Amino acid sequence: MRTTLDISDEAYYIAKGIARDQKRALGQVVGDLILQSVRGTRDASITMSDYGFPTFRCSRPVTSEDVKALDDEE
């Protein structure tokens, strides 16, 4: 299903990073995160912070150059 979502920049960049690292479509990642939060299941690489926000493990450290590259894509 196609839809438009209005999400925070922070949520967008996190979901986009997960999609990039897992080589998946952004929509698939967002949909999976929603389902995981409702079902209470968690992917081994995605956990929920104490504040209820998903965090994820990267295959390598995220550098300031990585962040700048994402900003340049916009």
Phi and psi in radians as a Rosetta constraint file:
Dihedral C 1 N 2 CA 2 C 2 CIRCULARHARMONIC -1.700 0.35
Dihedral N 2 CA 2 C 2 N 3 CIRCULARHARMONIC 2.438 0.35
Dihedral C 2 N 3 CA 3 C 3 CIRCULARHARMONIC -2.751 0.35
Dihedral N 3 CA 3 C 3 N 4 CIRCULARHARMONIC 2.920 0.35
Dihedral C 3 N 4 CA 4 C 4 CIRCULARHARMONIC -1.959 0.35
Dihedral N 4 CA 4 C 4 N 5 CIRCULARHARMONIC 2.301 0.35
Dihedral C 4 N 5 CA 5 C 5 CIRCULARHARMONIC -2.025 0.35
Dihedral N 5 CA 5 C 5 N 6 CIRCULARHARMONIC 2.485 0.35
Dihedral C 5 N 6 CA 6 C 6 CIRCULARHARMONIC -1.878 0.35
Dihedral N 6 CA 6 C 6 N 7 CIRCULARHARMONIC 1.730 0.35
Dihedral C 6 N 7 CA 7 C 7 CIRCULARHARMONIC -2.102 0.35
Dihedral N 7 CA 7 C 7 N 8 CIRCULARHARMONIC 2.841 0.35
Dihedral C 7 N 8 CA 8 C 8 CIRCULARHARMONIC -1.155 0.35
Dihedral N 8 CA 8 C 8 N 9 CIRCULARHARMONIC 2.742 0.35
Dihedral C 8 N 9 CA 9 C 9 CIRCULARHARMONIC -1.024 0.35
Dihedral N 9 CA 9 C 9 N 10 CIRCULARHARMONIC -0.710 0.35
Dihedral C 9 N 10 CA 10 C 10 CIRCULARHARMONIC -1.065 0.35
Dihedral N 10 CA 10 C 10 N 11 CIRCULARHARMONIC -0.810 0.35
Dihedral C 10 N 11 CA 11 C 11 CIRCULARHARMONIC -1.098 0.35
Dihedral N 11 CA 11 C 11 N 12 CIRCULARHARMONIC -0.708 0.35
Dihedral C 11 N 12 CA 12 C 12 CIRCULARHARMONIC -1.065 0.35
Dihedral N 12 CA 12 C 12 N 13 CIRCULARHARMONIC -0.865 0.35
Dihedral C 12 N 13 CA 13 C 13 CIRCULARHARMONIC -1.159 0.35
Dihedral N 13 CA 13 C 13 N 14 CIRCULARHARMONIC -0.616 0.35
Dihedral C 13 N 14 CA 14 C 14 CIRCULARHARMONIC -1.162 0.35
Dihedral N 14 CA 14 C 14 N 15 CIRCULARHARMONIC -0.837 0.35
Dihedral C 14 N 15 CA 15 C 15 CIRCULARHARMONIC -1.094 0.35
Dihedral N 15 CA 15 C 15 N 16 CIRCULARHARMONIC -0.682 0.35
Dihedral C 15 N 16 CA 16 C 16 CIRCULARHARMONIC -1.134 0.35
Dihedral N 16 CA 16 C 16 N 17 CIRCULARHARMONIC -0.684 0.35
Dihedral C 16 N 17 CA 17 C 17 CIRCULARHARMONIC -1.133 0.35
Dihedral N 17 CA 17 C 17 N 18 CIRCULARHARMONIC -0.730 0.35
Dihedral C 17 N 18 CA 18 C 18 CIRCULARHARMONIC -1.080 0.35
Dihedral N 18 CA 18 C 18 N 19 CIRCULARHARMONIC -0.791 0.35
Dihedral C 18 N 19 CA 19 C 19 CIRCULARHARMONIC -1.053 0.35
Dihedral N 19 CA 19 C 19 N 20 CIRCULARHARMONIC -0.765 0.35
Dihedral C 19 N 20 CA 20 C 20 CIRCULARHARMONIC -1.110 0.35
Dihedral N 20 CA 20 C 20 N 21 CIRCULARHARMONIC -0.831 0.35
Dihedral C 20 N 21 CA 21 C 21 CIRCULARHARMONIC -1.131 0.35
Dihedral N 21 CA 21 C 21 N 22 CIRCULARHARMONIC -0.612 0.35
Dihedral C 21 N 22 CA 22 C 22 CIRCULARHARMONIC -1.644 0.35
Dihedral N 22 CA 22 C 22 N 23 CIRCULARHARMONIC 0.000 0.35
Dihedral C 22 N 23 CA 23 C 23 CIRCULARHARMONIC 0.936 0.35
Dihedral N 23 CA 23 C 23 N 24 CIRCULARHARMONIC 0.866 0.35
Dihedral C 23 N 24 CA 24 C 24 CIRCULARHARMONIC -2.221 0.35
Dihedral N 24 CA 24 C 24 N 25 CIRCULARHARMONIC 2.854 0.35
Dihedral C 24 N 25 CA 25 C 25 CIRCULARHARMONIC -1.246 0.35
Dihedral N 25 CA 25 C 25 N 26 CIRCULARHARMONIC 2.541 0.35
Dihedral C 25 N 26 CA 26 C 26 CIRCULARHARMONIC -1.009 0.35
Dihedral N 26 CA 26 C 26 N 27 CIRCULARHARMONIC -0.728 0.35
Dihedral C 26 N 27 CA 27 C 27 CIRCULARHARMONIC -1.068 0.35
Dihedral N 27 CA 27 C 27 N 28 CIRCULARHARMONIC -0.665 0.35
Dihedral C 27 N 28 CA 28 C 28 CIRCULARHARMONIC -1.128 0.35
Dihedral N 28 CA 28 C 28 N 29 CIRCULARHARMONIC -0.737 0.35
Dihedral C 28 N 29 CA 29 C 29 CIRCULARHARMONIC -1.128 0.35
Dihedral N 29 CA 29 C 29 N 30 CIRCULARHARMONIC -0.830 0.35
Dihedral C 29 N 30 CA 30 C 30 CIRCULARHARMONIC -1.066 0.35
Dihedral N 30 CA 30 C 30 N 31 CIRCULARHARMONIC -0.786 0.35
Dihedral C 30 N 31 CA 31 C 31 CIRCULARHARMONIC -1.066 0.35
Dihedral N 31 CA 31 C 31 N 32 CIRCULARHARMONIC -0.757 0.35
Dihedral C 31 N 32 CA 32 C 32 CIRCULARHARMONIC -1.134 0.35
Dihedral N 32 CA 32 C 32 N 33 CIRCULARHARMONIC -0.698 0.35
Dihedral C 32 N 33 CA 33 C 33 CIRCULARHARMONIC -1.103 0.35
Dihedral N 33 CA 33 C 33 N 34 CIRCULARHARMONIC -0.682 0.35
Dihedral C 33 N 34 CA 34 C 34 CIRCULARHARMONIC -1.114 0.35
Dihedral N 34 CA 34 C 34 N 35 CIRCULARHARMONIC -0.843 0.35
Dihedral C 34 N 35 CA 35 C 35 CIRCULARHARMONIC -1.095 0.35
Dihedral N 35 CA 35 C 35 N 36 CIRCULARHARMONIC -0.703 0.35
Dihedral C 35 N 36 CA 36 C 36 CIRCULARHARMONIC -1.095 0.35
Dihedral N 36 CA 36 C 36 N 37 CIRCULARHARMONIC -0.679 0.35
Dihedral C 36 N 37 CA 37 C 37 CIRCULARHARMONIC -1.215 0.35
Dihedral N 37 CA 37 C 37 N 38 CIRCULARHARMONIC -0.605 0.35
Dihedral C 37 N 38 CA 38 C 38 CIRCULARHARMONIC -1.312 0.35
Dihedral N 38 CA 38 C 38 N 39 CIRCULARHARMONIC -0.718 0.35
Dihedral C 38 N 39 CA 39 C 39 CIRCULARHARMONIC -1.458 0.35
Dihedral N 39 CA 39 C 39 N 40 CIRCULARHARMONIC -0.270 0.35
Dihedral C 39 N 40 CA 40 C 40 CIRCULARHARMONIC 1.347 0.35
Dihedral N 40 CA 40 C 40 N 41 CIRCULARHARMONIC 0.213 0.35
Dihedral C 40 N 41 CA 41 C 41 CIRCULARHARMONIC -1.667 0.35
Dihedral N 41 CA 41 C 41 N 42 CIRCULARHARMONIC 2.698 0.35
Dihedral C 41 N 42 CA 42 C 42 CIRCULARHARMONIC -2.377 0.35
Dihedral N 42 CA 42 C 42 N 43 CIRCULARHARMONIC 2.352 0.35
Dihedral C 42 N 43 CA 43 C 43 CIRCULARHARMONIC -1.182 0.35
Dihedral N 43 CA 43 C 43 N 44 CIRCULARHARMONIC 2.586 0.35
Dihedral C 43 N 44 CA 44 C 44 CIRCULARHARMONIC -1.045 0.35
Dihedral N 44 CA 44 C 44 N 45 CIRCULARHARMONIC -0.505 0.35
Dihedral C 44 N 45 CA 45 C 45 CIRCULARHARMONIC -1.628 0.35
Dihedral N 45 CA 45 C 45 N 46 CIRCULARHARMONIC -0.121 0.35
Dihedral C 45 N 46 CA 46 C 46 CIRCULARHARMONIC -2.112 0.35
Dihedral N 46 CA 46 C 46 N 47 CIRCULARHARMONIC 2.183 0.35
Dihedral C 46 N 47 CA 47 C 47 CIRCULARHARMONIC -2.247 0.35
Dihedral N 47 CA 47 C 47 N 48 CIRCULARHARMONIC 2.861 0.35
Dihedral C 47 N 48 CA 48 C 48 CIRCULARHARMONIC -1.732 0.35
Dihedral N 48 CA 48 C 48 N 49 CIRCULARHARMONIC 2.350 0.35
Dihedral C 48 N 49 CA 49 C 49 CIRCULARHARMONIC -1.293 0.35
Dihedral N 49 CA 49 C 49 N 50 CIRCULARHARMONIC 2.994 0.35
Dihedral C 49 N 50 CA 50 C 50 CIRCULARHARMONIC -1.074 0.35
Dihedral N 50 CA 50 C 50 N 51 CIRCULARHARMONIC -0.345 0.35
Dihedral C 50 N 51 CA 51 C 51 CIRCULARHARMONIC -1.642 0.35
Dihedral N 51 CA 51 C 51 N 52 CIRCULARHARMONIC 0.077 0.35
Dihedral C 51 N 52 CA 52 C 52 CIRCULARHARMONIC 1.453 0.35
Dihedral N 52 CA 52 C 52 N 53 CIRCULARHARMONIC 0.313 0.35
Dihedral C 52 N 53 CA 53 C 53 CIRCULARHARMONIC -1.907 0.35
Dihedral N 53 CA 53 C 53 N 54 CIRCULARHARMONIC 2.387 0.35
Dihedral C 53 N 54 CA 54 C 54 CIRCULARHARMONIC -1.188 0.35
Dihedral N 54 CA 54 C 54 N 55 CIRCULARHARMONIC 2.402 0.35
Dihedral C 54 N 55 CA 55 C 55 CIRCULARHARMONIC -2.145 0.35
Dihedral N 55 CA 55 C 55 N 56 CIRCULARHARMONIC 2.755 0.35
Dihedral C 55 N 56 CA 56 C 56 CIRCULARHARMONIC -2.505 0.35
Dihedral N 56 CA 56 C 56 N 57 CIRCULARHARMONIC 2.756 0.35
Dihedral C 56 N 57 CA 57 C 57 CIRCULARHARMONIC -1.630 0.35
Dihedral N 57 CA 57 C 57 N 58 CIRCULARHARMONIC 2.392 0.35
Dihedral C 57 N 58 CA 58 C 58 CIRCULARHARMONIC -1.722 0.35
Dihedral N 58 CA 58 C 58 N 59 CIRCULARHARMONIC 2.706 0.35
Dihedral C 58 N 59 CA 59 C 59 CIRCULARHARMONIC -1.262 0.35
Dihedral N 59 CA 59 C 59 N 60 CIRCULARHARMONIC -0.276 0.35
Dihedral C 59 N 60 CA 60 C 60 CIRCULARHARMONIC -2.622 0.35
Dihedral N 60 CA 60 C 60 N 61 CIRCULARHARMONIC 2.856 0.35
Dihedral C 60 N 61 CA 61 C 61 CIRCULARHARMONIC -1.095 0.35
Dihedral N 61 CA 61 C 61 N 62 CIRCULARHARMONIC 2.517 0.35
Dihedral C 61 N 62 CA 62 C 62 CIRCULARHARMONIC -1.518 0.35
Dihedral N 62 CA 62 C 62 N 63 CIRCULARHARMONIC 2.190 0.35
Dihedral C 62 N 63 CA 63 C 63 CIRCULARHARMONIC -1.785 0.35
Dihedral N 63 CA 63 C 63 N 64 CIRCULARHARMONIC 2.918 0.35
Dihedral C 63 N 64 CA 64 C 64 CIRCULARHARMONIC -1.116 0.35
Dihedral N 64 CA 64 C 64 N 65 CIRCULARHARMONIC -0.515 0.35
Dihedral C 64 N 65 CA 65 C 65 CIRCULARHARMONIC -1.137 0.35
Dihedral N 65 CA 65 C 65 N 66 CIRCULARHARMONIC -0.643 0.35
Dihedral C 65 N 66 CA 66 C 66 CIRCULARHARMONIC -1.084 0.35
Dihedral N 66 CA 66 C 66 N 67 CIRCULARHARMONIC -0.768 0.35
Dihedral C 66 N 67 CA 67 C 67 CIRCULARHARMONIC -1.132 0.35
Dihedral N 67 CA 67 C 67 N 68 CIRCULARHARMONIC -0.763 0.35
Dihedral C 67 N 68 CA 68 C 68 CIRCULARHARMONIC -1.076 0.35
Dihedral N 68 CA 68 C 68 N 69 CIRCULARHARMONIC -0.693 0.35
Dihedral C 68 N 69 CA 69 C 69 CIRCULARHARMONIC -1.092 0.35
Dihedral N 69 CA 69 C 69 N 70 CIRCULARHARMONIC -0.711 0.35
Dihedral C 69 N 70 CA 70 C 70 CIRCULARHARMONIC -1.143 0.35
Dihedral N 70 CA 70 C 70 N 71 CIRCULARHARMONIC -0.707 0.35
Dihedral C 70 N 71 CA 71 C 71 CIRCULARHARMONIC -1.101 0.35
Dihedral N 71 CA 71 C 71 N 72 CIRCULARHARMONIC -0.660 0.35
Dihedral C 71 N 72 CA 72 C 72 CIRCULARHARMONIC -1.182 0.35
Dihedral N 72 CA 72 C 72 N 73 CIRCULARHARMONIC -0.452 0.35
Dihedral C 72 N 73 CA 73 C 73 CIRCULARHARMONIC -1.176 0.35
Dihedral N 73 CA 73 C 73 N 74 CIRCULARHARMONIC -0.448 0.35
